[in-house]
Amino acid sequence: MGIRLRADYHLLCRAGIREHMKPLVLTSILVTLMTPPSHAADFVPLSLDGKWQFLADSGKVGREKKWYAEDCDRTKWEAVETPAFWESYPGMATYDGWGWFARTFRVTGVKTPMSVFFSGVDDEAIVWLNGKEVGDHTGYTDPFAVDVSGALRDGENLLVVLVKDNGGGGGIYKPITLTATKDLDKLLRGPFSTRPARKSAAWVRDATIYSVYLRSFSPEGTFAGLEKRLPELKELGATVLWLLPIHPVGAKNRKGTLGSPYAVKDYYGINPEFGTLQDFKHLVKAVHARGLKLIIDLVANHTSWDSELIHEHPEWFTHDSTGKIIPPNADWTDVADLDYDHRGLRDYMIEMMCWWVGEVGIDGFRCDVAEMVPTDFWEEARGKLDRIKQVMMLAEGSLPAQHVKAFDLTYSWNVYEALAPLLQGKRPVALLDQILKTEELQFPRGSLRMRFTTNHDKNAWDAPAVLKFGEDGLKLGMVLVNTLPGVPMIYTGEEVANDKKLSLFEKVGVDWNRSQVMGLLWKKLFALRKSHPALRRGDMARMVSSEPVFAFTRRFEKDRLLVVLNFGSTPVKTELNVGAGKWRDAFTGKELEVKKGRAVLELPKKGYAVFVQ
């Protein structure tokens, strides 16, 4: 995932922040990387950038061996500087995995609550201060903060960060700051938070997205196989079908038997596995006839090694110092990286996108690793597409800048990555408050985030959602992603709680005879969204509730809903101030008993309730 930040990595390198690691000669257990002492009154934010110690942990043994402890022997750790991607460190150019960072700093007389603010860590982080775990984070490009008040002490403090890189660029690649917790908003507030997001079409704002992996969706694995099941998708409540790449797959350096659909050979072609161009056009017409929309996956960052473009325009690809074309990162050996510094490549891509929308009739694109392609390209392309018709543009990424002109939707990795630690009781429900507050301070007003419980990457490389979260946890997650502000997405097979990894390199079928319990819940949630503008357009307000209950309301004009979620592993009883009026359970129709504006709810473990006023 972290490879989406490659552009930032190159920028840092060009700016001269390339690191030179060298062994340390130590006379004590930990070299003290000195920072000026800071004092209490009106605490001035303290930069923690600069010299750190670092050690790669390819065996993932550091946590077990307590490398975060104050008495850990770091004499063999190496000197580095942050911020930087660790690919710039000698010998680390192709490293993915775990890496440990450590440094000390001094403060005196601090009485106010304090936090360490991270502008960017790729991909995940766990943070210790003075040997005490103070927080963790998943969410890729999102900034985050950890409260260190319970661990901070007068004098010298030891800060240790474990970074887990899942692919591509890794490390602490943006600044770190020690600050008073009350001043966090100043650091979190991004340059786009006061700007409006681009205005999206009503059908985009109101969408419910179904992600179709054709190889697994039907026994045939074809466009015709999908077309036969359109009535089912319509009944489920999906309004937009997103098809994973439909283009021919390259043979050179192919992974697996069938190859990844993200190794595109011809942007104008159709993968013969799925049918012909005429078959696809027939599918598009059938989708539109049922009042649905269809978008396709666009892989604009790279092509297969035997693509039409690599033969016709090798100059449009990224080359190393020897002139050799290279992949986007060491892991993606089946694809070659495109270079958007070339005007010809941009013109070709925009013309191709316009052809699919104008001539074939699709309704937009889901743009793979959109952060690895310059935002100004997407903005130019969107301007041309808008002249043809209203489209949906979905970015696999979470850059606030993408919402200004180019994209309608970005991935809500932040909520997805919070689900597991919340359901496991490792993080308080206040984590969701922090995530949503950060969105508010980072993204343009009105930005749409795509919420999900899994996707093709997470299913294939991590675990099927029902195995990752458990059946009860998955249901709770489904309710959350369908009731938070944003647009919900369901992936192939989730309506039967698919428990298989759907390989991107092979054909793995879904057992559609499994229980339909999840499908019935998806159907109810999609119907609820359709009938209540509060879920599609409304504001969200948190309600006061005790751990582990997360409760909030959604309101649009006279339409109001109450959502109550128990992330705990035991039943809970919670009292909420719901105000005047009557509330009806959205699923059972039962009226909620309210006395003097207050209601007492009992929820089972991992239980949920949605009420309509």
C-alpha positions in Angstrom: 0.0 0.0 0.0 2.8 2.4 0.9 4.0 2.5 -2.6 1.3 5.1 -3.3 3.7 7.6 -1.6 6.5 7.0 -4.1 6.2 10.6 -5.4 6.9 12.0 -2.0 9.9 9.7 -1.7 11.4 11.0 -4.9 10.7 14.5 -3.9 12.6 14.0 -0.6 15.5 12.5 -2.4 15.6 15.3 -5.0 15.6 17.8 -2.0 18.8 16.3 -0.8 17.4 14.4 2.2 19.0 11.1 1.1 20.2 9.4 4.2 23.6 7.8 4.8 23.5 5.2 7.4 26.7 4.4 9.3 27.4 2.2 12.4 27.4 4.1 15.7 30.3 3.8 18.1 28.6 4.0 21.5 30.0 4.5 25.0 26.5 4.0 26.6 23.5 1.9 25.9 21.7 4.7 24.0 23.2 7.7 22.4 21.4 10.8 23.5 20.1 12.7 20.4 19.9 16.1 22.1 17.1 18.6 21.6 16.7 21.9 23.4 14.9 21.7 26.7 11.3 22.7 26.6 9.3 24.2 29.5 5.7 24.4 30.6 4.0 27.7 30.0 2.6 27.9 26.5 4.5 24.9 25.3 6.2 25.6 22.0 5.9 22.6 19.6 9.2 20.7 19.6 10.3 19.1 16.3 11.5 15.5 16.7 12.9 15.4 13.2 16.6 14.9 12.6 18.9 12.2 14.0 17.3 8.9 15.0 18.6 5.3 15.5 17.2 2.6 13.2 17.2 -1.1 12.9 15.5 -3.3 10.2 13.6 -6.2 11.7 13.1 -8.6 8.8 12.3 -11.5 11.2 9.7 -9.4 13.0 11.1 -10.4 16.3 11.6 -6.9 17.9 8.4 -6.7 19.8 8.9 -10.1 21.3 12.5 -9.1 22.3 11.3 -5.8 23.6 13.3 -3.5 21.4 11.0 -0.7 22.7 12.4 -1.1 26.3 14.6 1.5 27.8 17.3 -1.0 28.6 17.4 -2.4 25.1 21.0 -2.6 23.7 21.0 -0.3 20.6 24.7 -0.4 20.0 24.2 -2.1 16.7 21.4 0.2 15.5 22.4 2.7 12.8 22.2 6.5 12.5 19.6 7.9 10.2 17.7 11.1 9.8 14.0 11.7 9.4 11.8 12.5 7.6 12.7 10.2 4.8 11.5 6.9 3.2 13.8 4.2 4.4 14.4 3.1 0.7 16.9 6.0 0.7 19.0 4.3 3.4 22.0 2.3 2.1 21.0 -1.4 1.5 17.3 -0.7 2.0 16.2 0.1 -1.6 13.9 -2.9 -1.9 13.1 -3.5 1.8 9.5 -4.1 2.9 8.7 -5.2 6.5 9.3 -4.0 10.0 11.7 -1.2 11.0 12.5 0.3 14.4 13.3 3.9 15.1 14.5 5.4 18.5 15.6 8.8 19.8 15.6 10.8 23.0 14.4 14.3 23.8 14.3 16.4 26.9 11.4 18.4 28.5 11.1 20.0 31.9 8.2 21.3 33.9 5.5 20.3 31.5 2.1 20.3 33.2 -0.4 20.3 30.3 -1.5 17.1 28.4 1.0 16.3 25.6 0.9 14.4 22.3 3.3 13.4 19.7 2.0 14.3 16.2 3.1 12.2 13.2 2.5 13.9 9.8 3.0 10.7 7.9 4.2 7.1 8.6 4.2 4.4 5.9 2.3 2.1 6.4 1.5 1.4 10.1 3.1 2.4 13.4 3.2 1.4 17.1 4.6 4.0 19.5 6.3 3.7 22.9 7.5 6.4 25.2 9.9 5.4 28.0 9.0 1.7 27.4 5.3 2.3 27.7 3.1 1.7 24.6 1.2 4.9 24.1 -0.6 4.3 20.8 -0.7 2.8 17.3 -1.9 3.8 13.9 -3.0 2.4 10.6 -4.2 4.5 7.7 -1.4 5.0 5.3 -1.3 8.7 4.3 -3.3 10.0 7.2 -1.6 12.1 9.9 -2.2 11.0 13.5 -1.3 11.8 17.1 -0.7 9.7 20.3 -1.3 11.0 23.8 1.9 10.7 25.8 0.8 12.4 29.0 0.8 9.2 31.0 4.4 8.4 30.0 6.1 11.7 29.6 8.5 12.7 32.4 10.7 15.6 33.4 14.2 15.3 31.8 15.2 12.8 29.2 12.6 10.7 27.4 13.0 7.8 25.0 10.6 7.6 22.0 10.5 4.4 20.0 8.5 3.8 16.8 7.9 0.4 15.1 7.0 1.0 11.5 5.3 -1.8 9.5 5.7 -1.4 5.7 3.4 -3.6 3.6 5.0 -2.7 0.3 6.9 0.1 -1.5 8.0 3.2 0.4 8.3 2.7 4.2 9.4 4.7 7.2 8.8 8.0 8.9 8.5 10.1 5.8 7.0 13.3 7.2 7.7 15.5 10.3 7.1 14.5 13.9 6.3 17.0 16.6 5.8 17.0 20.3 3.0 19.4 21.1 0.4 20.3 23.7 -2.7 18.2 23.1 -4.8 21.3 23.0 -2.8 22.6 20.0 -3.2 19.4 17.9 -5.9 20.9 15.7 -3.4 23.5 14.5 -1.1 20.8 13.2 -3.8 18.6 11.9 -5.5 21.3 9.9 -4.5 20.9 6.3 -4.5 23.5 3.5 -7.6 22.1 1.9 -9.9 22.0 4.9 -11.4 25.4 4.2 -12.1 24.7 0.5 -15.2 23.0 -0.9 -14.9 19.6 -2.5 -15.9 19.4 -6.1 -19.7 19.0 -6.5 -20.7 15.5 -7.4 -23.7 14.3 -9.3 -26.7 13.2 -7.2 -26.3 9.6 -8.3 -22.7 9.6 -7.1 -23.5 11.1 -3.7 -26.3 8.6 -3.2 -24.5 5.6 -4.5 -24.1 2.1 -3.1 -21.1 0.4 -4.9 -20.7 -3.3 -5.7 -17.2 -4.3 -6.6 -17.2 -7.1 -9.2 -14.3 -9.4 -9.6 -15.4 -11.2 -12.8 -13.3 -14.3 -12.4 -15.0 -15.1 -9.1 -18.5 -13.5 -9.6 -20.0 -16.3 -11.7 -19.1 -19.8 -12.8 -18.6 -18.5 -16.3 -16.4 -15.6 -15.2 -17.6 -13.5 -18.1 -19.5 -10.4 -18.9 -22.5 -12.6 -19.8 -22.2 -14.4 -16.4 -22.5 -11.0 -14.7 -25.3 -9.8 -17.0 -27.5 -12.8 -16.0 -27.2 -11.8 -12.3 -28.0 -8.1 -12.7 -31.5 -8.6 -11.3 -29.9 -9.9 -8.1 -27.6 -6.9 -7.7 -30.5 -4.6 -8.4 -32.6 -6.3 -5.7 -29.6 -6.2 -3.3 -29.7 -2.4 -3.6 -26.5 -1.7 -5.5 -26.6 1.3 -7.7 -23.1 1.4 -9.1 -21.1 -1.6 -10.4 -17.3 -1.3 -10.3 -15.6 -3.9 -12.5 -12.0 -4.8 -11.7 -9.8 -4.3 -14.8 -11.3 -5.8 -17.9 -8.3 -5.4 -20.2 -6.0 -8.1 -21.6 -3.4 -9.2 -19.1 0.3 -9.3 -20.1 2.1 -12.6 -20.4 5.7 -11.4 -19.8 6.7 -11.7 -16.1 3.1 -12.8 -15.3 2.3 -13.8 -11.8 0.3 -17.0 -11.4 -1.6 -18.8 -14.1 -3.9 -16.1 -15.3 -1.9 -13.1 -14.2 -3.0 -10.0 -12.4 -5.7 -7.9 -14.0 -3.7 -4.9 -12.9 -0.9 -5.9 -15.4 -2.7 -4.3 -18.4 -1.5 -5.1 -21.9 -3.8 -2.9 -24.0 -5.9 -0.1 -22.6 -8.3 -0.3 -25.5 -8.6 -4.1 -25.4 -10.8 -6.6 -23.7 -9.6 -9.6 -21.7 -10.8 -12.6 -23.8 -11.5 -14.4 -20.5 -14.5 -12.2 -20.1 -15.7 -11.9 -23.7 -15.5 -9.4 -26.5 -16.0 -5.6 -26.8 -19.5 -6.3 -28.1 -20.2 -8.4 -25.1 -19.1 -5.6 -22.9 -21.2 -3.0 -24.7 -24.2 -5.3 -24.3 -23.5 -5.5 -20.6 -23.3 -1.7 -20.3 -26.7 -1.3 -22.0 -28.2 -4.0 -19.8 -26.8 -2.2 -16.7 -28.3 1.1 -17.8 -31.6 -0.4 -18.7 -32.0 -1.4 -15.0 -31.2 2.1 -13.8 -27.7 1.2 -12.6 -24.3 2.7 -13.4 -21.0 1.0 -14.4 -17.4 2.1 -13.8 -14.3 0.2 -14.7 -10.9 0.0 -13.0 -8.2 2.2 -14.7 -4.6 1.2 -14.1 -2.9 4.4 -15.2 0.4 4.1 -13.2 1.9 1.1 -15.0 1.4 -1.5 -17.7 2.5 -5.1 -18.3 6.0 -5.7 -19.7 4.6 -6.7 -23.1 2.1 -3.9 -23.4 1.3 -2.0 -26.5 2.7 1.2 -25.0 6.0 -0.3 -24.0 6.6 -1.4 -27.6 5.3 1.8 -29.2 6.6 4.4 -26.7 9.3 3.0 -24.4 10.3 6.6 -23.7 7.0 7.1 -21.7 8.3 4.7 -19.0 10.4 5.3 -15.9 14.1 4.4 -16.5 16.9 3.9 -14.0 20.4 5.5 -14.3 21.4 2.8 -16.8 18.4 3.5 -19.1 16.6 0.4 -18.0 12.8 0.5 -17.6 11.9 -0.3 -14.0 8.8 -1.4 -12.1 7.0 0.9 -9.7 8.7 -0.9 -6.8 10.6 -4.1 -6.2 7.4 -6.2 -5.4 5.5 -5.4 -8.6 7.7 -7.4 -10.9 4.9 -8.0 -13.4 4.5 -4.3 -14.4 6.5 -1.4 -15.7 6.2 2.1 -14.3 4.9 5.0 -16.5 6.4 8.5 -16.4 3.9 11.3 -16.5 6.5 13.9 -17.2 5.8 13.1 -20.9 3.0 15.1 -22.5 2.4 12.4 -25.1 1.5 9.9 -22.4 -0.9 12.3 -20.8 -2.7 13.0 -24.1 -2.9 9.3 -24.9 -4.4 8.4 -21.5 -7.0 11.2 -21.6 -8.0 10.3 -25.1 -8.4 6.7 -24.1 -10.5 7.6 -21.0 -12.8 9.8 -23.1 -13.2 6.9 -25.6 -14.4 4.5 -22.9 -16.9 7.1 -21.6 -18.0 8.6 -24.9 -17.9 5.7 -27.3 -18.4 2.6 -25.0 -20.7 4.4 -22.5 -19.2 3.6 -19.1 -20.0 5.9 -16.2 -16.5 6.6 -14.8 -13.4 5.0 -13.4 -12.0 3.6 -10.2 -8.4 4.7 -10.5 -5.8 2.3 -9.2 -3.0 3.7 -7.0 -4.2 7.2 -7.9 -1.7 8.8 -5.6 1.2 7.5 -7.7 -0.1 9.5 -10.7 0.2 13.3 -10.6 -2.9 15.1 -9.4 -2.8 17.6 -12.1 -3.1 14.8 -14.7 -6.3 13.6 -13.0 -7.6 17.2 -12.9 -7.0 17.7 -16.6 -8.6 14.3 -17.4 -11.7 15.1 -15.3 -12.2 18.4 -17.1 -12.3 16.5 -20.4 -14.6 13.8 -19.1 -17.1 16.3 -17.7 -17.6 17.7 -21.1 -18.9 14.3 -22.2 -21.2 13.5 -19.3 -21.5 13.2 -15.5 -19.1 10.5 -14.3 -17.9 8.9 -11.0 -14.2 9.2 -10.3 -13.1 7.0 -7.4 -9.4 7.2 -6.3 -7.6 4.4 -4.6 -5.9 6.8 -2.3 -6.7 9.3 0.4 -5.2 12.6 -0.7 -7.3 15.6 0.3 -6.1 17.5 -2.8 -7.8 14.9 -5.1 -11.2 16.1 -3.9 -10.8 19.6 -5.1 -11.2 19.1 -8.9 -10.4 15.5 -9.9 -12.2 12.9 -7.8 -15.6 12.4 -6.2 -14.5 9.7 -3.9 -11.4 8.5 -2.1 -10.7 5.3 -0.1 -11.5 5.4 3.7 -8.6 3.2 4.6 -8.7 4.9 8.0 -12.1 3.5 9.1 -11.3 0.0 7.6 -8.0 -0.2 9.5 -9.7 0.8 12.7 -12.2 -2.0 12.7 -9.9 -4.9 13.8 -8.3 -3.1 16.8 -11.8 -1.8 17.9 -13.4 -5.2 17.6 -10.5 -6.8 19.5 -10.7 -4.3 22.3 -7.2 -3.0 21.6 -8.3 0.6 21.0 -11.2 2.7 22.5 -14.1 3.9 20.4 -12.6 7.4 20.7 -10.3 6.2 17.9 -13.3 6.7 15.5 -13.7 10.2 16.9 -10.1 10.9 16.2 -10.4 9.5 12.6 -13.4 11.6 11.8 -12.0 14.7 13.4 -8.8 14.3 11.3 -10.9 13.9 8.1 -12.7 17.2 9.0 -9.4 19.0 9.5 -7.7 17.5 6.4 -10.3 17.2 3.7 -12.2 19.8 1.6 -15.7 20.4 2.9 -18.2 17.9 1.6 -15.6 15.3 0.6 -17.0 11.8 0.0 -15.1 8.9 1.4 -15.8 5.3 0.3 -16.4 3.1 3.4 -15.9 -0.7 3.2 -15.3 -3.8 5.3 -13.1 -5.4 2.7 -11.9 -5.0 -0.9 -10.1 -7.1 -3.5 -6.6 -6.3 -2.0 -7.6 -7.0 1.6 -9.5 -10.2 0.7 -6.6 -11.6 -1.3 -3.6 -10.5 0.7 -4.9 -10.2 4.3 -8.0 -12.4 5.0 -11.7 -12.7 4.0 -13.7 -10.2 6.1 -15.7 -12.9 7.9 -12.5 -14.6 9.1 -10.8 -11.3 10.0 -13.6 -9.8 12.0 -15.8 -12.8 12.9 -19.5 -13.0 11.9 -20.7 -10.7 14.6 -17.9 -8.2 14.1 -18.5 -8.2 10.4 -22.1 -7.3 10.9 -21.2 -4.5 13.2 -18.7 -3.2 10.7 -21.3 -3.4 7.9 -23.7 -1.2 10.0 -20.9 1.3 10.7 -19.7 1.7 7.1 -23.3 2.1 5.9 -24.3 4.7 8.4 -21.2 6.9 8.6 -21.0 9.9 6.2 -19.7 8.6 2.8 -20.5 6.0 0.2 -20.6 2.3 1.2 -19.0 -0.5 -1.0 -19.5 -4.2 -0.9 -17.0 -6.6 -2.5 -17.8 -9.8 -4.5 -19.1 -12.6 -2.3 -19.6 -10.5 0.8 -23.4 -11.1 0.7 -22.7 -14.8 1.5 -19.8 -14.0 3.9 -17.3 -15.5 1.4 -14.5 -17.2 3.4 -12.1 -17.8 0.6 -9.2 -15.6 -0.6 -10.1 -14.6 -4.1 -6.7 -14.7 -5.8 -5.9 -12.0 -8.3 -3.8 -14.4 -10.3 -6.2 -17.4 -10.5 -9.9 -18.2 -10.8 -11.3 -18.9 -7.4 -15.1 -19.3 -7.3 -17.4 -18.0 -4.6 -19.8 -20.6 -3.0 -23.1 -18.8 -3.6 -24.9 -21.5 -1.7 -23.6 -20.3 1.6 -25.9 -18.6 4.1 -27.6 -15.4 2.9 -27.7 -13.8 6.3 -25.1 -11.2 5.4 -26.8 -10.5 2.1 -30.1 -9.8 3.9 -28.3 -7.3 6.2 -26.6 -5.6 3.2 -30.0 -5.4 1.5 -31.6 -3.8 4.6 -28.8 -1.3 5.0 -28.9 -0.3 1.3 -32.7 0.1 1.5 -32.3 2.2 4.7 -29.8 4.4 2.9 -32.1 4.8 -0.1 -35.1 5.8 1.9 -33.3 8.2 4.3 -31.6 11.2 3.0 -30.0 11.7 6.4 -27.7 8.7 5.6 -26.9 10.1 2.1 -26.7 13.8 2.7 -27.0 14.4 6.4 -24.8 15.8 9.2 -23.4 13.5 11.8 -23.4 14.3 15.6 -21.8 12.1 18.3 -23.8 11.2 21.3 -22.3 11.0 24.8 -21.9 7.3 25.5 -19.5 5.2 27.6 -16.9 2.7 26.3 -17.3 0.5 24.3 -20.4 2.1 22.9 -20.2 4.3 19.8 -23.4 6.3 19.3 -24.3 9.0 16.8 -27.1 10.6 15.0 -27.5 11.5 11.3 -29.8 14.4 10.4 -31.0 16.0 7.1 -33.9 18.5 7.4 -36.6 16.5 9.2 -35.1 13.1 8.7 -33.1 11.8 11.7 -31.5 8.5 12.6 -29.8 7.2 15.7 -27.0 4.6 15.4 -25.8 2.7 18.5 -22.9 0.2 18.2 -21.3 -2.0 20.9 -17.7 -2.8 20.1 -17.3 -4.8 23.3 -17.1 -8.6 23.7 -19.8 -8.6 26.4 -23.4 -7.3 26.5 -23.8 -3.7 27.5 -26.5 -1.4 28.9 -26.2 2.2 27.9 -28.3 5.3 28.6 -28.5 8.0 25.9 -30.0 11.4 25.9 -32.2 11.1 22.7 -34.3 14.1 23.3 -38.0 14.6 22.5 -39.9 12.5 19.9 -40.5 8.9 19.2 -37.9 6.5 17.8 -38.6 3.3 15.9 -36.1 0.4 15.3 -35.2 0.5 11.6 -35.0 -3.3 11.4 -37.8 -4.6 13.8 -40.2 -1.7 13.8 -40.3 -1.8 17.6 -40.6 1.6 19.4 -37.8 2.7 21.6 -39.0 3.5 25.2 -38.0 7.1 26.0 -38.6 8.8 29.4 -37.9 12.5 29.9 -35.7 12.5 26.7 -33.6 9.5 27.8 -33.5 6.0 26.7 -31.8 2.9 28.1 -30.6 0.4 25.5 -29.3 -3.1 26.0 -27.1 -4.5 23.3 -25.5 -7.9 22.9 -21.8 -8.3 22.4 -20.8 -6.8 19.0 -24.5 -5.7 18.9 -26.0 -2.8 17.0 -29.2 -0.8 16.7 -30.5 1.8 14.2 -33.5 3.9 15.1 -35.6 6.3 13.0 -37.2 9.3 14.6 
